[in-house]
Amino acid sequence: MRVSFVITSRDEDPRTLTATIHGIKMTALRYAYEIIIVDDGSHIPIRFNDDAEDIVLIRSEVAVGVSKARRKGCLSASGDVLIILDAHMSFDVEWLDHLLPAIDDNAIYCCACWDYALTAPRFWGADFVWDSERLRGLSFEPIRNPPPTPISDAPMILGACYAFSARTYATLGGFSPLYKIWGYDEQDLSLRARISGLQIRCIRDAKVGHLDIRTQNWALPPENLSFNLHALLATVLEQKTLETILCAIPDPRPQVKRWLNEPEVESWRKMVQARRRYSDAEILPSVLNQGPLIFHPEAALRPEILNFNEARARISAEERQFKALPLTKAISSSSSQWSYLGVAIHLKIEGSLSRDNVSNFLPGSSRPIPETVEPDIVVALLNTHGCMYVLNVNGAQFGQSTVITELLGLLKFAIASTINGLRTDVILLHGVRLELHGMLLHLVGSAADGIHTVAASLLEFADEQKGQTVNAHRAVEDLVAINRDKIRPNATFLRLVRMPTKAATGLLSLTPAEWLMELLQTVIPPTAGSQSLLEPLSRFAEKTASESMLCRFENAGEAAAAIETFITEKCVRD
């Protein structure tokens, strides 16, 4: 039996990744194996020594996400068994001895997940859960009780470590090529396995440790998560089931609807349904016994909505109520105070949210300060009516949602735009600052715009040019502070826009008005509607417009090459 270990990694701490690889090698001595590392667009590319003959490294220049990266790794696998792993794992000495003998062509097998030190068990697979309270759709809950037998059934896998035979993988058609970044891939794989006649099983004594990381290395716009849910429903479920469930969840946003209408969604649905052996009525009652559907015993599927119209009406009423409330008078359950660029930020949190979790979404160099300091900005995350969350900054509502991650994704934008309106000497931009060949380059945009991938390509190119000066300010999804009055003469501002389809890469000079419009898209939350920034941003745009450019691209390598050519030509001219 030959085993292929498939590991996806993005910006993983090299020490953690090395420990994962070492753990595999130490516990797989009795087996023939290969280790496949998929580097999913890490800002600093993964590199191994030439003697790493048992490691296959696959590099993706642009982050494609967990599901697509795993699909890419499995396509390169030559093993009889494929084991899918995160990049931050530890392993019991005998985990493979328990796992590998159990694997056949009838199921996906998940390991028992323990803490990283392997001192305490955490979960054995997961249950499907329908989140009816907030209409979030198909979620999961880890199974905390140990299974009664060494090999036991579970409703779904949980993605830290699971395995299947190569034939099982072929039966499934592989990982979905649709999903954006991460989210819902485990639900998708588990449901597709079920309707294809396969089982989900947990190996109780195959112990692996998983290191919980505080932040995701993949940026996740809310639209991506919404698309993943709707793509799962649209491709896996039968049409009658789909129509009923769509009545029980919020309508997708326009961008998500456009993605769902792309031809590859329908093509993947046909592939999934062609492998179906069991109906939804035969599968869903056993894995989703609480949710939006009632399955009657007769052969025909008769789903019914369980009070979801009432839930939707209740949430709509709460939205209207929130709009009429004096939100500044809401009482928070906890608070903390932070400083960023000399601006005191008072953070008020209402409900069950952890201050530590919320602080992960503050600008990277924020530091805690005493609450006795008079705050310049009051940020409130309110949850006074159970379902609805509100992000409120200095009395202005920046957004409201039943999904808290949507608001947390706006938090840094909200703080940046507020500081830009308060301070006259500094402008905050989402981006990366690089110095190449003595020339200062500001790449403007977020990780979703691909700026970190382009920056990594530029640094890698410059690294190869001996004698060249390379300095960088790089941080994932961070803010760059620029003194308005001290912009260096050799500074160039470059707005990066990654195109979803093939597009010619090129640089375009911007007028002050065009540059202002690009700035507005990077520093103002789309829901804020703030007018206070127009004047300061307009002054900044006029000052920098002569050295501002736009780069639309699909391939990060081509974008980096175009920028490098521009810099070289400019240095020659100067």
Number of C-alpha atoms within 10 A of each C-alpha: 10 13 22 24 24 27 26 25 25 22 19 17 11 13 10 15 21 15 15 19 21 14 16 21 16 11 16 18 9 10 14 11 22 22 22 24 24 26 26 26 26 22 25 17 17 20 10 11 6 7 7 10 10 11 16 17 17 17 19 17 20 20 23 20 23 24 24 23 27 25 18 22 25 24 10 13 20 14 18 14 24 25 22 22 21 18 26 25 25 24 23 17 15 14 19 21 15 17 23 20 9 15 18 15 15 17 23 24 29 29 28 26 28 23 18 17 14 16 9 11 17 18 20 28 32 21 19 24 17 19 16 19 14 18 19 16 22 20 15 20 14 16 17 13 10 16 18 8 11 14 18 15 16 21 22 31 30 23 17 20 24 23 25 21 23 22 15 21 19 10 17 23 16 18 22 21 17 21 23 23 21 19 20 22 24 18 23 23 22 25 25 25 25 26 23 19 16 19 20 22 25 29 25 23 19 23 26 24 24 22 16 10 8 9 10 10 14 22 18 19 15 17 16 19 20 21 24 22 21 22 23 23 21 20 23 23 22 17 13 12 20 16 14 16 20 16 14 22 21 13 12 16 12 10 11 19 14 11 16 19 10 10 9 13 18 15 11 19 18 13 14 20 16 10 16 19 14 12 16 20 21 15 14 21 15 11 16 16 14 16 20 25 21 17 17 13 10 8 10 10 18 15 18 15 14 15 11 19 12 10 17 19 11 12 20 13 11 17 19 10 11 17 11 9 10 9 18 15 8 15 14 16 13 14 14 16 22 22 20 17 14 9 16 22 27 25 23 20 22 20 15 9 15 11 15 10 12 15 18 13 16 22 20 15 11 18 15 14 14 12 15 7 13 12 16 16 21 17 24 26 25 24 23 17 13 13 17 19 24 23 25 23 23 14 15 15 20 22 21 21 16 19 16 17 16 19 21 21 16 22 25 22 24 26 23 26 23 21 21 22 20 17 14 12 13 20 22 25 24 24 30 25 22 21 17 18 17 15 18 21 20 22 26 26 27 23 21 16 19 25 28 26 26 28 25 21 23 21 21 15 14 17 13 9 12 7 9 13 13 17 14 14 12 17 15 18 22 22 26 22 17 15 14 17 11 9 13 10 10 13 18 19 19 24 24 23 19 21 16 8 9 10 12 13 20 14 17 12 15 20 17 19 13 15 26 20 15 20 21 16 11 21 26 25 21 15 12 17 12 16 9 13 18 16 11 18 22 18 14 20 23 15 15 22 20 15 18 22 23 20 21 18 26 18 20 23 20 16 26 24 16 17 20 18 12 13 19 15 11 12 13 8 7 7
